[in-house]
Amino acid sequence: MQTTILYKSSAKIISRLATWAKNPWRRYSLLLIIFLIGFFIGSSLGMINGVLALMDPVGAFITLIFLEILIKARFIFLQSGKPIILVRVFDMFRIGIVYGLFSEGLKLL
């Protein structure tokens, strides 16, 4: 890859995010926003699959594969020594998706 300004700045975005999130209020607000985005996506997936009832197994399989990819990425980032904020972002997004799917599943009962 060429070392352009865009490539250099995008490579430093994780370290910039970790530096920005050293303040606990910023970190908690970022994690809350990521959780709410995951909750919105999870409830949307559950709602769309519940209403259409056409692709329930396929939607569940795709969601499960996506969650497993996030789990694998978590372990990769933990071993690589990247800042811990990225791992927490993945965790909160994953928890938000699961919580959104669970709440939609309870609504459909």
N, CA, C and O atoms as a GROMACS GRO file, in nm:
protein
  436
    1MET      N    1   0.083  -0.118   0.000
    1MET     CA    2   0.000   0.000   0.000
    1MET      C    3   0.088   0.125   0.000
    1MET      O    4   0.198   0.126   0.056
    2GLN      N    5   0.039   0.226  -0.063
    2GLN     CA    6   0.111   0.353  -0.065
    2GLN      C    7   0.089   0.427   0.066
    2GLN      O    8  -0.018   0.418   0.127
    3THR      N    9   0.189   0.497   0.108
    3THR     CA   10   0.178   0.570   0.234
    3THR      C   11   0.129   0.712   0.206
    3THR      O   12   0.206   0.808   0.209
    4THR      N   13   0.001   0.723   0.179
    4THR     CA   14  -0.060   0.853   0.156
    4THR      C   15  -0.104   0.913   0.289
    4THR      O   16  -0.099   0.846   0.393
    5ILE      N   17  -0.145   1.036   0.286
    5ILE     CA   18  -0.191   1.104   0.408
    5ILE      C   19  -0.316   1.037   0.462
    5ILE      O   20  -0.333   1.023   0.583
    6LEU      N   21  -0.406   0.994   0.371
    6LEU     CA   22  -0.528   0.927   0.415
    6LEU      C   23  -0.496   0.794   0.482
    6LEU      O   24  -0.556   0.759   0.583
    7TYR      N   25  -0.402   0.720   0.427
    7TYR     CA   26  -0.363   0.591   0.486
    7TYR      C   27  -0.299   0.612   0.623
    7TYR      O   28  -0.327   0.536   0.717
    8LYS      N   29  -0.215   0.711   0.635
    8LYS     CA   30  -0.149   0.736   0.764
    8LYS      C   31  -0.249   0.781   0.870
    8LYS      O   32  -0.242   0.737   0.985
    9SER      N   33  -0.343   0.866   0.832
    9SER     CA   34  -0.440   0.914   0.931
    9SER      C   35  -0.540   0.805   0.968
    9SER      O   36  -0.585   0.801   1.083
   10SER      N   37  -0.576   0.718   0.875
   10SER     CA   38  -0.669   0.609   0.909
   10SER      C   39  -0.600   0.503   0.993
   10SER      O   40  -0.667   0.434   1.070
   11ALA      N   41  -0.471   0.488   0.980
   11ALA     CA   42  -0.399   0.391   1.063
   11ALA      C   43  -0.388   0.439   1.207
   11ALA      O   44  -0.376   0.358   1.299
   12LYS      N   45  -0.391   0.570   1.228
   12LYS     CA   46  -0.378   0.624   1.363
   12LYS      C   47  -0.512   0.647   1.432
   12LYS      O   48  -0.515   0.696   1.545
   13ILE      N   49  -0.622   0.613   1.368
   13ILE     CA   50  -0.753   0.646   1.424
   13ILE      C   51  -0.781   0.569   1.553
   13ILE      O   52  -0.847   0.621   1.642
   14ILE      N   53  -0.732   0.446   1.564
   14ILE     CA   54  -0.755   0.369   1.686
   14ILE      C   55  -0.680   0.429   1.803
   14ILE      O   56  -0.733   0.440   1.914
   15SER      N   57  -0.556   0.469   1.780
   15SER     CA   58  -0.480   0.530   1.890
   15SER      C   59  -0.538   0.667   1.927
   15SER      O   60  -0.536   0.705   2.044
   16ARG      N   61  -0.589   0.739   1.828
   16ARG     CA   62  -0.654   0.868   1.859
   16ARG      C   63  -0.781   0.847   1.940
   16ARG      O   64  -0.810   0.922   2.033
   17LEU      N   65  -0.856   0.744   1.905
   17LEU     CA   66  -0.978   0.713   1.979
   17LEU      C   67  -0.945   0.672   2.122
   17LEU      O   68  -1.016   0.711   2.215
   18ALA      N   69  -0.839   0.595   2.140
   18ALA     CA   70  -0.799   0.555   2.275
   18ALA      C   71  -0.753   0.675   2.357
   18ALA      O   72  -0.781   0.683   2.477
   19THR      N   73  -0.683   0.767   2.294
   19THR     CA   74  -0.640   0.888   2.364
   19THR      C   75  -0.760   0.974   2.401
   19THR      O   76  -0.766   1.029   2.511
   20TRP      N   77  -0.854   0.987   2.309
   20TRP     CA   78  -0.974   1.067   2.334
   20TRP      C   79  -1.058   1.006   2.445
   20TRP      O   80  -1.120   1.078   2.523
   21ALA      N   81  -1.061   0.872   2.454
   21ALA     CA   82  -1.148   0.804   2.550
   21ALA      C   83  -1.082   0.781   2.685
   21ALA      O   84  -1.133   0.703   2.765
   22LYS      N   85  -0.970   0.846   2.713
   22LYS     CA   86  -0.909   0.831   2.845
   22LYS      C   87  -0.995   0.894   2.953
   22LYS      O   88  -0.993   0.850   3.068
   23ASN      N   89  -1.070   0.997   2.916
   23ASN     CA   90  -1.164   1.057   3.010
   23ASN      C   91  -1.279   0.958   3.032
   23ASN      O   92  -1.340   0.913   2.934
   24PRO      N   93  -1.312   0.923   3.157
   24PRO     CA   94  -1.416   0.822   3.180
   24PRO      C   95  -1.552   0.860   3.125
   24PRO      O   96  -1.625   0.773   3.078
   25TRP      N   97  -1.588   0.988   3.131
   25TRP     CA   98  -1.719   1.028   3.080
   25TRP      C   99  -1.728   1.011   2.928
   25TRP      O  100  -1.831   0.970   2.875
   26ARG      N  101  -1.620   1.043   2.860
   26ARG     CA  102  -1.618   1.023   2.715
   26ARG      C  103  -1.625   0.875   2.681
   26ARG      O  104  -1.697   0.834   2.590
   27ARG      N  105  -1.549   0.795   2.755
   27ARG     CA  106  -1.547   0.652   2.729
   27ARG      C  107  -1.685   0.590   2.752
   27ARG      O  108  -1.733   0.512   2.669
   28TYR      N  109  -1.748   0.625   2.864
   28TYR     CA  110  -1.880   0.569   2.893
   28TYR      C  111  -1.986   0.618   2.794
   28TYR      O  112  -2.075   0.542   2.756
   29SER      N  113  -1.977   0.743   2.752
   29SER     CA  114  -2.075   0.792   2.655
   29SER      C  115  -2.055   0.726   2.519
   29SER      O  116  -2.152   0.695   2.450
   30LEU      N  117  -1.929   0.704   2.480
   30LEU     CA  118  -1.902   0.634   2.354
   30LEU      C  119  -1.954   0.491   2.361
   30LEU      O  120  -2.017   0.443   2.266
   31LEU      N  121  -1.930   0.422   2.471
   31LEU     CA  122  -1.977   0.284   2.484
   31LEU      C  123  -2.129   0.277   2.491
   31LEU      O  124  -2.189   0.182   2.441
   32LEU      N  125  -2.192   0.376   2.552
   32LEU     CA  126  -2.338   0.380   2.556
   32LEU      C  127  -2.396   0.403   2.417
   32LEU      O  128  -2.496   0.341   2.379
   33ILE      N  129  -2.334   0.491   2.341
   33ILE     CA  130  -2.381   0.516   2.203
   33ILE      C  131  -2.364   0.390   2.119
   33ILE      O  132  -2.454   0.356   2.041
   34ILE      N  133  -2.252   0.321   2.132
   34ILE     CA  134  -2.230   0.197   2.057
   34ILE      C  135  -2.330   0.090   2.099
   34ILE      O  136  -2.382   0.017   2.015
   35PHE      N  137  -2.359   0.082   2.229
   35PHE     CA  138  -2.460  -0.013   2.277
   35PHE      C  139  -2.597   0.017   2.218
   35PHE      O  140  -2.668  -0.074   2.175
   36LEU      N  141  -2.634   0.144   2.215
   36LEU     CA  142  -2.765   0.181   2.161
   36LEU      C  143  -2.774   0.156   2.010
   36LEU      O  144  -2.880   0.119   1.960
   37ILE      N  145  -2.664   0.177   1.938
   37ILE     CA  146  -2.662   0.144   1.795
   37ILE      C  147  -2.679  -0.006   1.775
   37ILE      O  148  -2.754  -0.049   1.688
   38GLY      N  149  -2.608  -0.086   1.856
   38GLY     CA  150  -2.624  -0.231   1.849
   38GLY      C  151  -2.764  -0.274   1.885
   38GLY      O  152  -2.820  -0.364   1.822
   39PHE      N  153  -2.824  -0.211   1.987
   39PHE     CA  154  -2.961  -0.242   2.026
   39PHE      C  155  -3.058  -0.209   1.913
   39PHE      O  156  -3.150  -0.286   1.886
   40PHE      N  157  -3.037  -0.096   1.847
   40PHE     CA  158  -3.124  -0.057   1.735
   40PHE      C  159  -3.113  -0.157   1.622
   40PHE      O  160  -3.215  -0.196   1.564
   41ILE      N  161  -2.992  -0.200   1.589
   41ILE     CA  162  -2.973  -0.297   1.480
   41ILE      C  163  -3.033  -0.431   1.518
   41ILE      O  164  -3.099  -0.496   1.436
   42GLY      N  165  -3.011  -0.474   1.643
   42GLY     CA  166  -3.066  -0.602   1.687
   42GLY      C  167  -3.218  -0.603   1.690
   42GLY      O  168  -3.280  -0.701   1.649
   43SER      N  169  -3.278  -0.496   1.738
   43SER     CA  170  -3.425  -0.491   1.740
   43SER      C  171  -3.481  -0.478   1.599
   43SER      O  172  -3.589  -0.530   1.570
   44SER      N  173  -3.409  -0.409   1.511
   44SER     CA  174  -3.454  -0.400   1.372
   44SER      C  175  -3.449  -0.535   1.303
   44SER      O  176  -3.540  -0.571   1.229
   45LEU      N  177  -3.342  -0.610   1.327
   45LEU     CA  178  -3.332  -0.744   1.268
   45LEU      C  179  -3.443  -0.834   1.318
   45LEU      O  180  -3.506  -0.906   1.240
   46GLY      N  181  -3.468  -0.830   1.448
   46GLY     CA  182  -3.574  -0.912   1.503
   46GLY      C  183  -3.711  -0.872   1.453
   46GLY      O  184  -3.796  -0.957   1.428
   47MET      N  185  -3.733  -0.743   1.439
   47MET     CA  186  -3.862  -0.694   1.393
   47MET      C  187  -3.887  -0.731   1.247
   47MET      O  188  -3.996  -0.776   1.212
   48ILE      N  189  -3.787  -0.712   1.163
   48ILE     CA  190  -3.802  -0.743   1.021
   48ILE      C  191  -3.823  -0.893   1.001
   48ILE      O  192  -3.910  -0.934   0.925
   49ASN      N  193  -3.742  -0.975   1.068
   49ASN     CA  194  -3.759  -1.120   1.055
   49ASN      C  195  -3.890  -1.167   1.116
   49ASN      O  196  -3.951  -1.261   1.065
   50GLY      N  197  -3.935  -1.104   1.223
   50GLY     CA  198  -4.060  -1.145   1.287
   50GLY      C  199  -4.182  -1.109   1.205
   50GLY      O  200  -4.280  -1.184   1.202
   51VAL      N  201  -4.179  -0.994   1.139
   51VAL     CA  202  -4.294  -0.950   1.062
   51VAL      C  203  -4.303  -1.025   0.930
   51VAL      O  204  -4.410  -1.070   0.891
   52LEU      N  205  -4.192  -1.038   0.862
   52LEU     CA  206  -4.195  -1.104   0.732
   52LEU      C  207  -4.208  -1.255   0.742
   52LEU      O  208  -4.278  -1.317   0.662
   53ALA      N  209  -4.143  -1.315   0.840
   53ALA     CA  210  -4.147  -1.459   0.865
   53ALA      C  211  -4.107  -1.538   0.740
   53ALA      O  212  -4.153  -1.651   0.722
   54LEU      N  213  -4.024  -1.481   0.657
   54LEU     CA  214  -3.980  -1.551   0.538
   54LEU      C  215  -3.843  -1.613   0.554
   54LEU      O  216  -3.818  -1.725   0.508
   55MET      N  217  -3.754  -1.541   0.620
   55MET     CA  218  -3.616  -1.584   0.627
   55MET      C  219  -3.568  -1.590   0.772
   55MET      O  220  -3.458  -1.541   0.802
   56ASP      N  221  -3.645  -1.646   0.860
   56ASP     CA  222  -3.603  -1.654   1.001
   56ASP      C  223  -3.474  -1.734   1.018
   56ASP      O  224  -3.382  -1.684   1.083
   57PRO      N  225  -3.462  -1.855   0.964
   57PRO     CA  226  -3.337  -1.930   0.984
   57PRO      C  227  -3.217  -1.864   0.916
   57PRO      O  228  -3.106  -1.867   0.969
   58VAL      N  229  -3.238  -1.806   0.800
   58VAL     CA  230  -3.128  -1.742   0.728
   58VAL      C  231  -3.082  -1.616   0.803
   58VAL      O  232  -2.963  -1.592   0.817
   59GLY      N  233  -3.177  -1.536   0.849
   59GLY     CA  234  -3.142  -1.416   0.926
   59GLY      C  235  -3.072  -1.451   1.056
   59GLY      O  236  -2.978  -1.382   1.096
   60ALA      N  237  -3.117  -1.556   1.123
   60ALA     CA  238  -3.052  -1.599   1.246
   60ALA      C  239  -2.911  -1.649   1.218
   60ALA      O  240  -2.819  -1.623   1.296
   61PHE      N  241  -2.893  -1.721   1.107
   61PHE     CA  242  -2.760  -1.772   1.072
   61PHE      C  243  -2.664  -1.658   1.040
   61PHE      O  244  -2.549  -1.659   1.085
   62ILE      N  245  -2.710  -1.561   0.964
   62ILE     CA  246  -2.625  -1.447   0.929
   62ILE      C  247  -2.588  -1.367   1.055
   62ILE      O  248  -2.474  -1.324   1.070
   63THR      N  249  -2.684  -1.348   1.144
   63THR     CA  250  -2.657  -1.276   1.268
   63THR      C  251  -2.559  -1.353   1.355
   63THR      O  252  -2.470  -1.294   1.416
   64LEU      N  253  -2.574  -1.484   1.361
   64LEU     CA  254  -2.483  -1.566   1.440
   64LEU      C  255  -2.341  -1.562   1.383
   64LEU      O  256  -2.244  -1.554   1.459
   65ILE      N  257  -2.328  -1.568   1.251
   65ILE     CA  258  -2.196  -1.560   1.188
   65ILE      C  259  -2.132  -1.424   1.218
   65ILE      O  260  -2.013  -1.417   1.247
   66PHE      N  261  -2.211  -1.316   1.211
   66PHE     CA  262  -2.159  -1.182   1.239
   66PHE      C  263  -2.112  -1.171   1.384
   66PHE      O  264  -2.007  -1.113   1.410
   67LEU      N  265  -2.190  -1.227   1.478
   67LEU     CA  266  -2.150  -1.222   1.619
   67LEU      C  267  -2.023  -1.305   1.643
   67LEU      O  268  -1.939  -1.266   1.723
   68GLU      N  269  -2.011  -1.417   1.575
   68GLU     CA  270  -1.890  -1.499   1.590
   68GLU      C  271  -1.768  -1.428   1.531
   68GLU      O  272  -1.658  -1.442   1.585
   69ILE      N  273  -1.786  -1.355   1.423
   69ILE     CA  274  -1.675  -1.277   1.367
   69ILE      C  275  -1.632  -1.169   1.465
   69ILE      O  276  -1.512  -1.144   1.479
   70LEU      N  277  -1.727  -1.105   1.532
   70LEU     CA  278  -1.692  -1.005   1.633
   70LEU      C  279  -1.617  -1.067   1.750
   70LEU      O  280  -1.526  -1.004   1.806
   71ILE      N  281  -1.653  -1.189   1.788
   71ILE     CA  282  -1.582  -1.256   1.896
   71ILE      C  283  -1.440  -1.288   1.855
   71ILE      O  284  -1.346  -1.269   1.933
   72LYS      N  285  -1.421  -1.338   1.732
   72LYS     CA  286  -1.287  -1.368   1.682
   72LYS      C  287  -1.203  -1.240   1.672
   72LYS      O  288  -1.085  -1.240   1.705
   73ALA      N  289  -1.265  -1.131   1.626
   73ALA     CA  290  -1.193  -1.004   1.615
   73ALA      C  291  -1.152  -0.954   1.752
   73ALA      O  292  -1.047  -0.891   1.767
   74ARG      N  293  -1.233  -0.981   1.852
   74ARG     CA  294  -1.199  -0.941   1.990
   74ARG      C  295  -1.070  -1.007   2.035
   74ARG      O  296  -0.982  -0.941   2.090
   75PHE      N  297  -1.059  -1.137   2.012
   75PHE     CA  298  -0.938  -1.207   2.054
   75PHE      C  299  -0.817  -1.166   1.972
   75PHE      O  300  -0.705  -1.161   2.024
   76ILE      N  301  -0.837  -1.137   1.844
   76ILE     CA  302  -0.726  -1.092   1.760
   76ILE      C  303  -0.673  -0.958   1.810
   76ILE      O  304  -0.552  -0.938   1.820
   77PHE      N  305  -0.764  -0.866   1.843
   77PHE     CA  306  -0.720  -0.735   1.892
   77PHE      C  307  -0.660  -0.742   2.032
   77PHE      O  308  -0.573  -0.662   2.066
   78LEU      N  309  -0.706  -0.837   2.114
   78LEU     CA  310  -0.645  -0.853   2.246
   78LEU      C  311  -0.501  -0.904   2.235
   78LEU      O  312  -0.415  -0.862   2.312
   79GLN      N  313  -0.476  -0.993   2.141
   79GLN     CA  314  -0.342  -1.048   2.124
   79GLN      C  315  -0.248  -0.953   2.052
   79GLN      O  316  -0.127  -0.960   2.071
   80SER      N  317  -0.302  -0.863   1.970
   80SER     CA  318  -0.216  -0.775   1.892
   80SER      C  319  -0.163  -0.657   1.973
   80SER      O  320  -0.069  -0.590   1.929
   81GLY      N  321  -0.220  -0.630   2.087
   81GLY     CA  322  -0.172  -0.520   2.170
   81GLY      C  323  -0.231  -0.386   2.132
   81GLY      O  324  -0.179  -0.283   2.172
   82LYS      N  325  -0.339  -0.385   2.056
   82LYS     CA  326  -0.407  -0.260   2.022
   82LYS      C  327  -0.472  -0.204   2.149
   82LYS      O  328  -0.486  -0.276   2.248
   83PRO      N  329  -0.513  -0.078   2.147
   83PRO     CA  330  -0.579  -0.020   2.266
   83PRO      C  331  -0.706  -0.096   2.303
   83PRO      O  332  -0.778  -0.145   2.216
   84ILE      N  333  -0.732  -0.106   2.430
   84ILE     CA  334  -0.841  -0.185   2.484
   84ILE      C  335  -0.978  -0.125   2.450
   84ILE      O  336  -1.080  -0.194   2.459
   85ILE      N  337  -0.983   0.002   2.411
   85ILE     CA  338  -1.112   0.066   2.382
   85ILE      C  339  -1.179   0.000   2.261
   85ILE      O  340  -1.302  -0.007   2.256
   86LEU      N  341  -1.101  -0.048   2.166
   86LEU     CA  342  -1.158  -0.115   2.048
   86LEU      C  343  -1.225  -0.246   2.088
   86LEU      O  344  -1.329  -0.282   2.033
   87VAL      N  345  -1.167  -0.317   2.181
   87VAL     CA  346  -1.226  -0.441   2.230
   87VAL      C  347  -1.356  -0.412   2.304
   87VAL      O  348  -1.454  -0.485   2.289
   88ARG      N  349  -1.357  -0.306   2.382
   88ARG     CA  350  -1.480  -0.269   2.454
   88ARG      C  351  -1.589  -0.223   2.358
   88ARG      O  352  -1.707  -0.249   2.382
   89VAL      N  353  -1.551  -0.157   2.250
   89VAL     CA  354  -1.650  -0.116   2.150
   89VAL      C  355  -1.713  -0.239   2.086
   89VAL      O  356  -1.834  -0.244   2.070
   90PHE      N  357  -1.630  -0.338   2.050
   90PHE     CA  358  -1.684  -0.463   1.994
   90PHE      C  359  -1.777  -0.532   2.093
   90PHE      O  360  -1.883  -0.582   2.054
   91ASP      N  361  -1.737  -0.536   2.219
   91ASP     CA  362  -1.820  -0.603   2.320
   91ASP      C  363  -1.954  -0.533   2.338
   91ASP      O  364  -2.058  -0.599   2.344
   92MET      N  365  -1.953  -0.401   2.347
   92MET     CA  366  -2.079  -0.329   2.367
   92MET      C  367  -2.170  -0.341   2.245
   92MET      O  368  -2.292  -0.349   2.260
   93PHE      N  369  -2.112  -0.342   2.126
   93PHE     CA  370  -2.193  -0.359   2.006
   93PHE      C  371  -2.256  -0.498   2.003
   93PHE      O  372  -2.373  -0.514   1.968
   94ARG      N  373  -2.179  -0.598   2.041
   94ARG     CA  374  -2.229  -0.735   2.045
   94ARG      C  375  -2.338  -0.750   2.150
   94ARG      O  376  -2.440  -0.814   2.125
   95ILE      N  377  -2.317  -0.693   2.268
   95ILE     CA  378  -2.417  -0.700   2.375
   95ILE      C  379  -2.544  -0.627   2.334
   95ILE      O  380  -2.655  -0.673   2.363
   96GLY      N  381  -2.530  -0.512   2.266
   96GLY     CA  382  -2.647  -0.439   2.218
   96GLY      C  383  -2.728  -0.518   2.117
   96GLY      O  384  -2.851  -0.518   2.123
   97ILE      N  385  -2.661  -0.587   2.026
   97ILE     CA  386  -2.732  -0.668   1.926
   97ILE      C  387  -2.807  -0.782   1.994
   97ILE      O  388  -2.924  -0.808   1.964
   98VAL      N  389  -2.741  -0.851   2.086
   98VAL     CA  390  -2.805  -0.964   2.154
   98VAL      C  391  -2.922  -0.916   2.239
   98VAL      O  392  -3.026  -0.980   2.241
   99TYR      N  393  -2.906  -0.805   2.309
   99TYR     CA  394  -3.014  -0.752   2.391
   99TYR      C  395  -3.132  -0.708   2.305
   99TYR      O  396  -3.248  -0.728   2.342
  100GLY      N  397  -3.103  -0.647   2.190
  100GLY     CA  398  -3.211  -0.608   2.099
  100GLY      C  399  -3.286  -0.727   2.044
  100GLY      O  400  -3.409  -0.725   2.035
  101LEU      N  401  -3.213  -0.832   2.006
  101LEU     CA  402  -3.279  -0.954   1.958
  101LEU      C  403  -3.361  -1.020   2.068
  101LEU      O  404  -3.471  -1.070   2.042
  102PHE      N  405  -3.308  -1.020   2.189
  102PHE     CA  406  -3.380  -1.082   2.301
  102PHE      C  407  -3.507  -1.005   2.332
  102PHE      O  408  -3.612  -1.065   2.355
  103SER      N  409  -3.500  -0.873   2.334
  103SER     CA  410  -3.620  -0.795   2.364
  103SER      C  411  -3.725  -0.809   2.254
  103SER      O  412  -3.845  -0.812   2.283
  104GLU      N  413  -3.683  -0.818   2.129
  104GLU     CA  414  -3.780  -0.839   2.021
  104GLU      C  415  -3.840  -0.979   2.027
  104GLU      O  416  -3.957  -0.998   1.993
  105GLY      N  417  -3.760  -1.076   2.069
  105GLY     CA  418  -3.813  -1.210   2.084
  105GLY      C  419  -3.919  -1.217   2.193
  105GLY      O  420  -4.017  -1.290   2.180
  106LEU      N  421  -3.900  -1.142   2.300
  106LEU     CA  422  -4.002  -1.139   2.406
  106LEU      C  423  -4.127  -1.066   2.360
  106LEU      O  424  -4.237  -1.100   2.404
  107LYS      N  425  -4.113  -0.968   2.273
  107LYS     CA  426  -4.232  -0.897   2.222
  107LYS      C  427  -4.315  -0.987   2.132
  107LYS      O  428  -4.437  -0.975   2.127
  108LEU      N  429  -4.248  -1.077   2.060
  108LEU     CA  430  -4.320  -1.161   1.964
  108LEU      C  431  -4.387  -1.280   2.029
  108LEU      O  432  -4.464  -1.350   1.962
  109LEU      N  433  -4.362  -1.306   2.156
  109LEU     CA  434  -4.427  -1.418   2.224
  109LEU      C  435  -4.569  -1.386   2.244
  109LEU      O  436  -4.643  -1.467   2.299
   0.00000   0.00000   0.00000
